[in-house]
Amino acid sequence: MKKLALLFLIMISIHSEAQQTIDLYSSTIPNSKPSETKEIELKKDGQFFGYKSVSRPNIKVYLPEEELSTGAAVIICPGGGYGMESYKLEGIRIAEAFNSRGIAAFVLKYRLPNDSIMIDKSIGPLQDAQQAMKIVRQRAAEWHLDPEKIGIMGFSAGGHLASTAGTHFNKSYIPNSEGISLRPSFMILIYPVISMKDELTHNGSRENLLGKSASEEQILNFSNELHIDSETPPTWLTHTGDDTVVPVENSIRFYQELIKNKIPSEMHLYPKGNHGFVLSIPTDEWMQPLFSWMKKSGIVNP
């Protein structure tokens, strides 16, 4: 009985260590200002599903079992129109699916743009994505990761954040005196908001990120299809043709620019399912083509 109890405590300890939560900033949060805004935990039918009013960002660490580990890792950006974060379905559940395939996952709880907590709300989420990339690369050896195989994934507005991180990495929006590369090794974009242009964007995401009176300069800077070049990471995308929230043209336009710039990429389009279609499908079913792409691309070993 004592041996069983000891084994149980060891398993609990390993589980807790593999799912530790790490604050992104040890002291002052860059681009922040004093505020009494409090984070709100969202629940539906008594069950946790996400956050609003995030002002203290962190990452939650999900490490696979050692014997399964491939050395690859993904930083996951849940969606929510830059107004909330669908942390459970577009974060935790996805992290667990990656772990089952030997891939480490880091669920990013990023600051949601808000003038009351940020000096410049348009760059707050990007700062947090860059800081997450920096931390995971810095601690890659500790977590048995290959620093050249650390990618970023995003859903909906989280896809905009991920694609911003993947197209704006040459400019550091955070302190980075160590010169750590902020370039994701690859991108995974799920029904992403890509553009801030009128004809493509999700208006709620643009308004939350850039405000109601966004300048032309801001719109062009955060229209990520315009910032693809030869250094853009390999990318996997999926979307549905009947998406009434984020037009499929976001993914199509991004993919076209990737191909023009000879970036190895793969896109899966489905005729029906609307926005958030992967949330009603078992993860193994819709993620199977993604896992295959990761193998073909050399991100994980066959």
BAFI-113457 format. One record per residue: residue number from 0; x, y, z of N, C-alpha, C in turn. Coordinates in steps of 0.1 Angstrom, whole numbers, plus 2048, in hexadecimal, padded with zeros to 3 digits. Example, Ala and Ser with C-alpha at 12.3 -4.5 7.8 and 13.67 -1.06 7.14 Angstrom:
// BAFI-113457
0, 884, 7C7, 84E, 87B, 7D3, 84E, 884, 7DF, 84E
1, 880, 7EA, 847, 889, 7F5, 847, 881, 800, 84F
This chain:
// BAFI-113457
0, 808, 7F4, 800, 800, 800, 800, 809, 80D, 800
1, 814, 80C, 808, 81D, 818, 809, 823, 81A, 7FC
2, 827, 80F, 7F5, 82E, 810, 7E8, 824, 816, 7DE
3, 817, 812, 7DE, 80E, 818, 7D5, 80C, 827, 7D7
4, 80B, 82B, 7E4, 809, 839, 7E8, 815, 841, 7E3
5, 821, 83B, 7E5, 82D, 842, 7E0, 82D, 844, 7D1
6, 829, 839, 7CA, 829, 83A, 7BB, 81F, 844, 7B7
7, 813, 845, 7BE, 809, 84F, 7BA, 80E, 85D, 7BC
8, 816, 85F, 7C7, 81B, 86D, 7C9, 826, 870, 7BF
9, 82E, 866, 7BB, 838, 869, 7B0, 831, 86D, 7A3
10, 826, 865, 7A0, 81F, 868, 793, 819, 876, 794
11, 813, 87A, 79F, 80D, 887, 7A1, 818, 892, 79F
12, 824, 88F, 7A5, 82F, 899, 7A4, 833, 89A, 795
13, 835, 88F, 78E, 839, 890, 780, 82E, 897, 778
14, 821, 894, 77A, 816, 89B, 773, 816, 8AA, 775
15, 819, 8AE, 782, 819, 8BC, 785, 824, 8C3, 77F
16, 830, 8BD, 77F, 83C, 8C3, 779, 83A, 8C5, 76A
17, 833, 8BB, 764, 831, 8BB, 755, 827, 8C6, 751
18, 81F, 8CB, 75B, 815, 8D5, 758, 817, 8E1, 761
19, 823, 8E5, 763, 826, 8F1, 76B, 822, 8FD, 763
20, 81E, 908, 76A, 81B, 914, 764, 826, 91E, 767
21, 82B, 925, 75C, 836, 92E, 75E, 832, 93C, 759
22, 834, 946, 762, 831, 954, 75E, 83B, 958, 753
23, 836, 95F, 749, 83F, 963, 73E, 84A, 96D, 743
24, 846, 976, 74D, 850, 980, 751, 852, 97F, 760
25, 85F, 97F, 764, 862, 97D, 772, 860, 98A, 77A
26, 861, 996, 773, 85F, 9A3, 77A, 855, 9AB, 772
27, 859, 9B7, 76D, 850, 9C0, 766, 84C, 9BA, 759
28, 83F, 9BB, 757, 839, 9B6, 74A, 83B, 9C2, 740
29, 842, 9BF, 735, 844, 9CA, 72B, 837, 9D0, 725
30, 837, 9DD, 723, 82B, 9E3, 71C, 81F, 9E2, 725
31, 821, 9E2, 732, 815, 9E1, 73B, 814, 9EE, 743
32, 808, 9F1, 748, 807, 9FC, 751, 7FE, 9F8, 75D
33, 7FE, 9FF, 768, 7F7, 9FB, 774, 7E8, 9FB, 770
34, 7E1, 9F0, 775, 7D3, 9EF, 773, 7CD, 9E6, 77E
35, 7C0, 9E8, 780, 7B9, 9DF, 78A, 7B1, 9D5, 782
36, 7B3, 9D3, 775, 7AC, 9C9, 76E, 7AF, 9BB, 773
37, 7A5, 9B3, 775, 7A7, 9A6, 77B, 7A3, 99B, 770
38, 7AB, 991, 770, 7A9, 986, 767, 79C, 97F, 76A
39, 794, 97B, 760, 788, 974, 762, 789, 966, 75C
40, 785, 95C, 765, 785, 94E, 760, 777, 94B, 75B
41, 776, 946, 74F, 769, 944, 748, 765, 935, 74A
42, 758, 934, 74D, 752, 926, 74F, 745, 925, 747
43, 743, 919, 743, 736, 916, 73D, 731, 909, 743
44, 724, 90A, 747, 71E, 8FE, 74F, 727, 8F9, 75A
45, 72E, 903, 761, 736, 900, 76C, 744, 8FB, 769
46, 747, 8FA, 75B, 754, 8F5, 757, 75D, 900, 752
47, 769, 900, 756, 773, 90A, 751, 775, 908, 742
48, 776, 914, 73A, 779, 913, 72C, 782, 91E, 728
49, 785, 929, 72F, 78E, 933, 72A, 78F, 93F, 733
50, 795, 949, 72E, 798, 955, 735, 794, 962, 72E
51, 792, 96C, 736, 790, 97A, 731, 799, 983, 739
52, 79C, 98F, 734, 7A3, 999, 73B, 7B1, 994, 740
53, 7B8, 98D, 738, 7C5, 987, 73C, 7CF, 993, 73C
54, 7D6, 995, 748, 7E0, 99F, 749, 7ED, 99A, 74D
55, 7EE, 98D, 753, 7FA, 987, 757, 7FC, 97A, 74F
56, 804, 97B, 745, 805, 96F, 73C, 80E, 964, 741
57, 80C, 958, 73D, 814, 94D, 741, 813, 942, 736
58, 81B, 938, 738, 81A, 92B, 730, 818, 920, 739
59, 810, 916, 735, 80E, 90A, 73C, 815, 8FF, 735
60, 81E, 8F8, 73B, 827, 8EE, 735, 821, 8E0, 735
61, 820, 8DA, 729, 81B, 8CD, 727, 826, 8C5, 721
62, 82D, 8BC, 728, 838, 8B4, 723, 833, 8A5, 721
63, 837, 89F, 716, 833, 891, 713, 83B, 888, 71C
64, 837, 87C, 71D, 83F, 872, 724, 84C, 870, 71D
65, 856, 86E, 725, 864, 86F, 720, 867, 865, 715
66, 861, 859, 716, 864, 84F, 70C, 85D, 852, 6FE
67, 853, 85C, 6FE, 84C, 860, 6F2, 852, 86C, 6EC
68, 85A, 874, 6F4, 85E, 881, 6F0, 866, 881, 6E2
69, 861, 88B, 6DA, 868, 88D, 6CD, 871, 898, 6CD
70, 871, 8A0, 6D7, 879, 8AC, 6D7, 873, 8B9, 6D1
71, 867, 8B7, 6CB, 860, 8C2, 6C5, 856, 8C8, 6CF
72, 853, 8D5, 6CC, 84A, 8DC, 6D6, 842, 8E6, 6CE
73, 836, 8E9, 6D4, 82C, 8F3, 6CE, 828, 8FC, 6D9
74, 828, 909, 6D6, 822, 913, 6DF, 814, 916, 6D9
75, 80A, 914, 6E1, 7FC, 914, 6DD, 7F5, 921, 6E1
76, 7F0, 929, 6D7, 7E9, 935, 6DA, 7DA, 933, 6D8
77, 7D2, 931, 6E3, 7C3, 930, 6E1, 7BD, 93C, 6DB
78, 7B2, 93A, 6D4, 7AA, 945, 6CE, 7A0, 94B, 6D7
79, 799, 955, 6D2, 78F, 95C, 6D9, 78D, 96A, 6D5
80, 791, 96E, 6C9, 78E, 97B, 6C4, 796, 986, 6CB
81, 7A1, 982, 6D1, 7A9, 98C, 6D9, 7A0, 992, 6E5
82, 795, 98C, 6E8, 78D, 990, 6F2, 78B, 986, 6FE
83, 78E, 97A, 6FB, 78F, 96F, 705, 798, 964, 6FF
84, 79B, 95A, 707, 7A3, 94F, 703, 79C, 942, 706
85, 79A, 93A, 6FB, 794, 92D, 6FC, 79E, 923, 701
86, 7A2, 924, 70D, 7AE, 91E, 712, 7AD, 90E, 713
87, 7A1, 90A, 717, 79F, 8FB, 718, 79F, 8F4, 70B
88, 796, 8F8, 702, 794, 8F0, 6F5, 79F, 8F3, 6EB
89, 7A4, 900, 6EB, 7AE, 903, 6E1, 7BC, 904, 6E8
90, 7BD, 8FE, 6F4, 7CA, 8FF, 6FB, 7CD, 8F1, 701
91, 7C6, 8EF, 70D, 7C9, 8E3, 714, 7C7, 8D6, 70C
92, 7BB, 8D5, 706, 7B8, 8C9, 6FE, 7C2, 8C7, 6F3
93, 7C7, 8D1, 6ED, 7D0, 8D0, 6E2, 7DE, 8CC, 6E7
94, 7E2, 8D2, 6F2, 7EF, 8CE, 6F9, 7EF, 8BF, 6FC
95, 7E4, 8BA, 701, 7E4, 8AC, 705, 7E5, 8A3, 6F8
96, 7DF, 8A8, 6ED, 7E0, 8A0, 6E1, 7EE, 8A0, 6DC
97, 7F5, 8AB, 6DD, 803, 8AB, 6D9, 80C, 8A2, 6E1
98, 809, 8A3, 6EE, 811, 89A, 6F8, 80F, 88B, 6F4
99, 804, 887, 6F0, 802, 879, 6EC, 80A, 875, 6E0
100, 80F, 87F, 6D9, 818, 87C, 6CD, 826, 880, 6D0
101, 829, 882, 6DD, 837, 884, 6E1, 83C, 893, 6DE
102, 832, 89C, 6DD, 836, 8AA, 6DA, 832, 8B2, 6E6
103, 83C, 8BA, 6EB, 839, 8C3, 6F6, 830, 8CE, 6F2
104, 828, 8D3, 6FB, 81F, 8DE, 6F8, 820, 8E9, 704
105, 81E, 8F5, 700, 81E, 900, 709, 812, 909, 706
106, 808, 909, 70F, 7FC, 910, 70D, 7FE, 91F, 711
107, 7FD, 928, 708, 800, 936, 70B, 7F4, 93D, 710
108, 7F4, 943, 71C, 7EA, 94C, 720, 7EF, 95A, 71E
109, 7EC, 960, 713, 7F1, 96D, 70F, 7E9, 978, 714
110, 7EF, 984, 716, 7E7, 990, 719, 7DD, 993, 70E
111, 7D1, 996, 712, 7C7, 99A, 709, 7C8, 9A9, 707
112, 7C8, 9AF, 6FB, 7CA, 9BD, 6F9, 7C0, 9C6, 700
113, 7C5, 9CF, 708, 7BC, 9D7, 710, 7C3, 9E4, 713
114, 7BE, 9F0, 710, 7C4, 9FC, 712, 7C6, 9FF, 721
115, 7BE, 9F8, 72A, 7C0, 9FB, 738, 7CC, 9F4, 73E
116, 7D1, 9EA, 737, 7DD, 9E3, 73D, 7EA, 9E4, 735
117, 7E8, 9EA, 728, 7F4, 9EB, 71F, 7F6, 9F9, 71A
118, 803, 9FC, 718, 806, A09, 712, 802, A08, 703
119, 806, 9FD, 6FC, 802, 9FB, 6EE, 7FC, 9ED, 6ED
120, 7EF, 9EC, 6ED, 7E8, 9DF, 6EE, 7EB, 9D7, 6E1
121, 7EE, 9DD, 6D6, 7F0, 9D5, 6CA, 7FB, 9CC, 6CA
122, 806, 9CE, 6D2, 811, 9C6, 6D3, 812, 9BD, 6DF
123, 808, 9BE, 6E8, 809, 9B6, 6F5, 809, 9A7, 6F2
124, 7FF, 9A2, 6EA, 7FF, 993, 6E8, 80B, 98F, 6E1
125, 811, 996, 6D7, 81D, 992, 6D0, 829, 992, 6DA
126, 829, 99B, 6E3, 834, 99B, 6ED, 834, 98E, 6F4
127, 828, 98A, 6F8, 827, 97D, 700, 82A, 971, 6F8
128, 826, 971, 6EB, 82A, 966, 6E3, 839, 965, 6E1
129, 83F, 970, 6DF, 84E, 971, 6DE, 855, 96C, 6EB
130, 850, 971, 6F6, 855, 96D, 703, 854, 95E, 705
131, 848, 958, 701, 847, 94A, 703, 851, 942, 6FA
132, 853, 947, 6EE, 85D, 941, 6E5, 86B, 942, 6EB
133, 86E, 94D, 6F1, 87B, 94F, 6F7, 87D, 945, 703
134, 873, 944, 70B, 874, 93C, 717, 876, 92D, 713
135, 86D, 929, 70A, 86E, 91A, 706, 87C, 917, 700
136, 881, 921, 6F7, 88E, 91E, 6F2, 899, 91F, 6FC
137, 898, 928, 706, 8A2, 929, 711, 8A2, 91C, 719
138, 897, 916, 71B, 896, 90A, 724, 894, 8FD, 71C
139, 898, 8FE, 70F, 896, 8F2, 707, 89E, 8E6, 70C
140, 8AA, 8E7, 711, 8B2, 8DC, 716, 8AB, 8D6, 722
141, 8A6, 8DF, 72B, 8A0, 8DA, 737, 894, 8D2, 734
142, 88C, 8D5, 72A, 880, 8CE, 726, 883, 8C3, 71B
143, 88F, 8C1, 718, 893, 8B7, 70E, 88D, 8BA, 700
144, 88E, 8C7, 6FC, 889, 8CB, 6EF, 894, 8CF, 6E6
145, 891, 8CD, 6D9, 89A, 8D2, 6CE, 896, 8E1, 6CC
146, 89F, 8EA, 6CF, 89C, 8F9, 6CD, 899, 8FC, 6BF
147, 89C, 8F4, 6B5, 899, 8F6, 6A7, 88B, 8F1, 6A3
148, 884, 8EB, 6AC, 877, 8E5, 6A9, 86C, 8EA, 6B3
149, 86C, 8F7, 6B5, 863, 8FD, 6BE, 85A, 906, 6B5
150, 84D, 902, 6B4, 844, 909, 6AB, 839, 911, 6B3
151, 830, 917, 6AB, 825, 91E, 6B2, 818, 91B, 6AA
152, 80E, 91A, 6B2, 800, 916, 6AD, 7F6, 920, 6B2
153, 7EC, 923, 6A9, 7E2, 92C, 6AE, 7D4, 929, 6A7
154, 7CA, 92B, 6AF, 7BC, 92A, 6AA, 7B5, 937, 6A9
155, 7AF, 93A, 69D, 7A7, 946, 69B, 7B0, 953, 69E
156, 7AC, 95B, 6A8, 7B5, 967, 6AB, 7C2, 962, 6B1
157, 7C2, 956, 6B7, 7CF, 951, 6BB, 7D8, 94D, 6AF
158, 7D1, 94A, 6A4, 7D8, 948, 698, 7DE, 955, 692
159, 7D7, 960, 695, 7DD, 96D, 691, 7EA, 96F, 699
160, 7E9, 96C, 6A6, 7F4, 96E, 6AF, 800, 965, 6AB
161, 7FD, 958, 6A8, 807, 94F, 6A4, 80E, 953, 696
162, 805, 958, 68D, 80B, 95C, 680, 812, 969, 681
163, 80E, 972, 68B, 816, 97E, 68D, 824, 97A, 692
164, 824, 971, 69C, 831, 96C, 6A1, 83A, 966, 696
165, 833, 960, 68D, 83B, 959, 682, 83E, 962, 676
166, 83A, 96F, 676, 83D, 978, 66C, 844, 985, 671
167, 844, 987, 67E, 84A, 993, 683, 856, 990, 68D
168, 85C, 984, 68B, 866, 980, 695, 873, 987, 694
169, 876, 98E, 689, 882, 996, 688, 883, 9A2, 690
170, 877, 9A7, 695, 877, 9B2, 69F, 873, 9AD, 6AC
171, 87C, 9AF, 6B6, 879, 9AA, 6C4, 871, 9B5, 6CB
172, 865, 9B1, 6CF, 85C, 9BA, 6D7, 85E, 9B8, 6E6
173, 868, 9B0, 6EA, 86B, 9AD, 6F8, 87A, 9AF, 6FA
174, 87E, 9B1, 706, 88C, 9B1, 709, 892, 9A3, 705
175, 89D, 9A3, 6FD, 8A3, 997, 6F9, 8B2, 999, 6F7
176, 8B9, 99D, 701, 8C7, 9A0, 700, 8CF, 993, 6FD
177, 8C9, 988, 700, 8D0, 97B, 6FE, 8D0, 977, 6EF
178, 8C8, 97E, 6E7, 8C8, 97C, 6D9, 8C1, 96F, 6D5
179, 8B8, 96A, 6DD, 8B2, 95D, 6DA, 8A8, 95E, 6CE
180, 8A9, 955, 6C5, 8A0, 956, 6BA, 891, 955, 6BE
181, 889, 95E, 6B9, 87B, 95F, 6BB, 873, 959, 6B0
182, 87A, 954, 6A6, 873, 94E, 69A, 86E, 940, 69E
183, 861, 93E, 69C, 85B, 930, 69E, 861, 927, 693
184, 864, 91B, 697, 869, 911, 68D, 85E, 90D, 683
185, 852, 90E, 687, 846, 90B, 67E, 83A, 912, 683
186, 82F, 913, 67B, 823, 919, 67F, 817, 90F, 67C
187, 80E, 90F, 685, 802, 907, 683, 7F6, 910, 685
188, 7EE, 913, 67B, 7E4, 91D, 67B, 7D6, 917, 679
189, 7CD, 918, 682, 7C0, 912, 682, 7B5, 91C, 681
190, 7AE, 91C, 676, 7A4, 927, 672, 7A9, 934, 677
191, 7B5, 938, 672, 7BB, 944, 678, 7B6, 952, 672
192, 7B5, 95C, 67B, 7B5, 969, 676, 7C3, 96D, 671
193, 7C4, 971, 665, 7D1, 974, 65F, 7D2, 983, 65D
194, 7C8, 989, 657, 7C9, 996, 652, 7C0, 9A0, 65A
195, 7C5, 9AC, 65B, 7BD, 9B7, 661, 7B6, 9C0, 657
196, 7B7, 9BC, 64A, 7B0, 9C3, 63F, 7A1, 9C2, 640
197, 79A, 9CC, 63C, 78B, 9CC, 63C, 785, 9C0, 636
198, 78A, 9BC, 62A, 783, 9B1, 623, 786, 9A3, 628
199, 790, 9A2, 631, 794, 995, 636, 792, 993, 645
200, 794, 99D, 64D, 796, 99C, 65B, 789, 997, 663
201, 78B, 993, 66F, 780, 991, 679, 780, 99E, 680
202, 775, 9A6, 67F, 774, 9B3, 684, 776, 9B4, 693
203, 771, 9AA, 69A, 773, 9AA, 6A9, 781, 9A9, 6AD
204, 789, 9A0, 6A6, 797, 99E, 6A9, 79E, 9AB, 6A6
205, 79B, 9B1, 69B, 7A3, 9BE, 697, 7A0, 9C9, 6A1
206, 793, 9CA, 6A5, 78F, 9D5, 6AE, 796, 9D3, 6BC
207, 796, 9C7, 6C0, 79C, 9C4, 6CD, 7AB, 9C6, 6CD
208, 7B1, 9C3, 6C2, 7C0, 9C4, 6C2, 7C4, 9D3, 6BE
209, 7BE, 9D9, 6B4, 7C2, 9E5, 6AF, 7B9, 9F1, 6B3
210, 7AD, 9EF, 6B8, 7A4, 9F9, 6BB, 79B, 9FC, 6B0
211, 791, A05, 6B2, 787, A08, 6A8, 78C, A11, 69D
212, 797, A18, 6A0, 79C, A22, 696, 7AA, A1E, 692
213, 7AC, A11, 68E, 7BA, A0D, 68A, 7BF, A15, 67E
214, 7CC, A18, 67F, 7D2, A1F, 674, 7D5, A16, 669
215, 7D7, A1B, 65D, 7DB, A13, 651, 7E8, A0C, 654
216, 7F1, A12, 65B, 7FE, A0C, 65E, 7FC, A00, 667
217, 7F4, A01, 671, 7F1, 9F6, 67A, 7EB, 9EB, 673
218, 7E1, 9EE, 66A, 7DA, 9E3, 663, 7E4, 9DC, 65A
219, 7ED, 9E3, 653, 7F6, 9DC, 64A, 801, 9D4, 653
220, 805, 9DA, 65E, 80F, 9D3, 666, 80A, 9C6, 66C
221, 7FD, 9C5, 66F, 7F7, 9B9, 675, 7EF, 9B1, 66B
222, 7F1, 9B4, 65E, 7EB, 9AB, 654, 7F7, 9A2, 650
223, 7F7, 996, 655, 803, 98D, 655, 806, 987, 647
224, 7FC, 987, 63F, 7FE, 982, 631, 808, 98B, 62A
225, 80A, 997, 62E, 812, 9A1, 628, 821, 9A0, 62D
226, 823, 997, 636, 831, 997, 63D, 838, 98A, 63B
227, 833, 982, 632, 83A, 975, 62F, 846, 977, 626
228, 851, 971, 62A, 85D, 971, 621, 864, 964, 622
229, 870, 963, 61D, 877, 957, 61C, 87B, 951, 62A
230, 87A, 959, 635, 87D, 954, 642, 871, 94F, 64A
231, 865, 951, 644, 859, 94D, 64B, 859, 93D, 64D
232, 855, 939, 659, 856, 92B, 65D, 84C, 922, 654
233, 84F, 915, 652, 845, 90C, 64C, 838, 90D, 654
234, 82D, 90B, 64C, 820, 90D, 652, 816, 903, 64E
235, 80D, 8FF, 658, 802, 8F6, 655, 7F5, 8FE, 659
236, 7EB, 8FE, 650, 7DF, 905, 652, 7D3, 8FC, 650
237, 7C8, 8FF, 657, 7BB, 8F9, 654, 7B0, 903, 656
238, 7A5, 901, 64F, 79A, 90B, 64F, 78E, 904, 648
239, 782, 90A, 649, 777, 905, 642, 772, 910, 638
240, 76C, 90C, 62D, 767, 915, 623, 75B, 91D, 628
241, 753, 917, 631, 747, 91E, 636, 749, 926, 643
242, 755, 929, 646, 758, 931, 653, 752, 93E, 652
243, 748, 941, 65A, 741, 94E, 65A, 747, 958, 663
244, 751, 954, 66B, 757, 95D, 675, 764, 963, 670
245, 76D, 95A, 66C, 77A, 95D, 666, 77A, 958, 658
246, 779, 960, 64D, 778, 95B, 640, 784, 953, 63C
247, 781, 948, 635, 78C, 93E, 631, 797, 945, 629
248, 793, 950, 622, 79D, 957, 61A, 7A9, 95B, 623
249, 7A8, 95C, 630, 7B3, 95F, 638, 7BE, 955, 636
250, 7BA, 948, 638, 7C3, 93D, 636, 7C8, 93C, 628
251, 7BF, 93E, 61E, 7C3, 93C, 610, 7CD, 947, 60C
252, 7CB, 953, 610, 7D4, 95E, 60D, 7E2, 95B, 613
253, 7E2, 957, 61F, 7EF, 954, 626, 7F6, 949, 61F
254, 7EF, 93E, 61C, 7F5, 933, 615, 7FB, 937, 607
255, 7F3, 93F, 600, 7F8, 944, 5F3, 806, 94B, 5F4
256, 807, 954, 5FE, 813, 95B, 600, 81E, 952, 605
257, 81B, 948, 60D, 825, 93E, 611, 82B, 937, 604
258, 822, 933, 5FB, 826, 92C, 5EF, 82F, 935, 5E7
259, 82B, 942, 5E5, 832, 94B, 5DD, 841, 94D, 5E3
260, 842, 94C, 5F0, 84F, 94D, 5F6, 856, 940, 5F8
261, 850, 935, 5F3, 856, 928, 5F3, 858, 923, 601
262, 84E, 925, 60A, 84E, 920, 617, 847, 913, 618
263, 84D, 908, 61C, 846, 8FB, 61D, 83A, 8FC, 625
264, 82E, 8F9, 61F, 822, 8FB, 627, 817, 8F1, 622
265, 80D, 8EF, 62A, 802, 8E6, 627, 7F6, 8EC, 62C
266, 7EB, 8EB, 624, 7DE, 8F1, 629, 7D3, 8E7, 627
267, 7CA, 8E5, 630, 7BF, 8DC, 630, 7B2, 8E5, 631
268, 7AA, 8E5, 626, 79D, 8EC, 626, 792, 8E2, 625
269, 788, 8E5, 62D, 77C, 8DD, 62D, 770, 8E5, 629
270, 766, 8DF, 622, 75B, 8E7, 61D, 752, 8EC, 628
271, 750, 8E4, 633, 746, 8E8, 63D, 74C, 8E6, 64B
272, 746, 8ED, 655, 74A, 8EB, 663, 74A, 8F8, 66A
273, 74B, 904, 663, 74A, 911, 668, 756, 913, 672
274, 756, 91E, 679, 761, 922, 682, 761, 919, 68E
275, 76D, 915, 692, 76F, 90D, 69D, 76C, 8FE, 69A
276, 76C, 8FA, 68D, 767, 8ED, 68A, 76F, 8E2, 690
277, 77C, 8E4, 694, 784, 8D9, 69A, 780, 8D6, 6A8
278, 778, 8DF, 6AE, 775, 8DD, 6BC, 76A, 8D2, 6BE
279, 763, 8CF, 6B3, 759, 8C4, 6B4, 75E, 8B7, 6AE
280, 76A, 8B6, 6AB, 770, 8AA, 6A5, 77B, 8A5, 6AF
281, 77C, 898, 6B0, 787, 892, 6B9, 794, 897, 6B4
282, 79D, 89B, 6BD, 7AA, 8A1, 6B9, 7B2, 898, 6B0
283, 7B2, 88B, 6B3, 7B9, 882, 6AA, 7B5, 882, 69C
284, 7A8, 885, 69A, 7A3, 885, 68C, 7A8, 890, 684
285, 7A6, 89D, 689, 7AA, 8A8, 681, 7B9, 8AB, 682
286, 7BF, 8A6, 68D, 7CE, 8A9, 68E, 7D6, 89F, 687
287, 7D0, 894, 682, 7D9, 889, 67B, 7E0, 88F, 66F
288, 7DA, 897, 666, 7E2, 89D, 65B, 7ED, 8A6, 660
289, 7EA, 8AD, 66C, 7F5, 8B5, 671, 801, 8AD, 676
290, 7FE, 8A2, 67D, 809, 89A, 682, 811, 894, 676
291, 80A, 890, 66C, 810, 88B, 660, 81A, 896, 65A
292, 814, 8A2, 659, 81C, 8AD, 654, 829, 8B0, 65C
293, 828, 8AF, 669, 833, 8B1, 672, 83E, 8A6, 670
294, 839, 89A, 66D, 843, 88F, 669, 849, 892, 65C
295, 841, 895, 652, 847, 898, 644, 850, 8A3, 644
296, 84E, 8AD, 64D, 856, 8B9, 64D, 862, 8B8, 656
297, 864, 8AC, 65D, 870, 8AA, 665, 86F, 8B0, 673
298, 863, 8B5, 676, 861, 8BB, 683, 862, 8B1, 68E
299, 85C, 8A5, 68B, 85D, 899, 694, 862, 88E, 68B
300, 869, 885, 691, 86F, 87A, 689, 864, 870, 686
301, 864, 86B, 679, 85A, 861, 675, 85A, 855, 67E
